[in-house]
Amino acid sequence: FKFLSQNDDLCFAIYSSNWYDYPLIVQKSIRLIMMDSMKPLIMKAILVELNLKTFIDVVRGAYSYFSILRNANLD
């Protein structure tokens, strides 16, 4: 997933900058951004977590539905 690697890149880019040269208030904000960017991202849609397992479940369900319709159409 592209956005997961970009999240890691953001944290590294912030850390690699001269954030320690900024005023203390900015340093605190940057540290908070870095801490937030280290948290894993979880995509959710209508209270359902989107991951590989849910994708496989959706594809299996769609294929089952397609098979039922196809068999009903052949009869």
ABEGO torsion letter per residue (X at the ends): XAAAAAAAAAAAAAAABBAAABBAAAAAAAAAAAAAAABBBBBBBGGBBBBAAAAAAAAAAAAAAAAAAAAAAAX
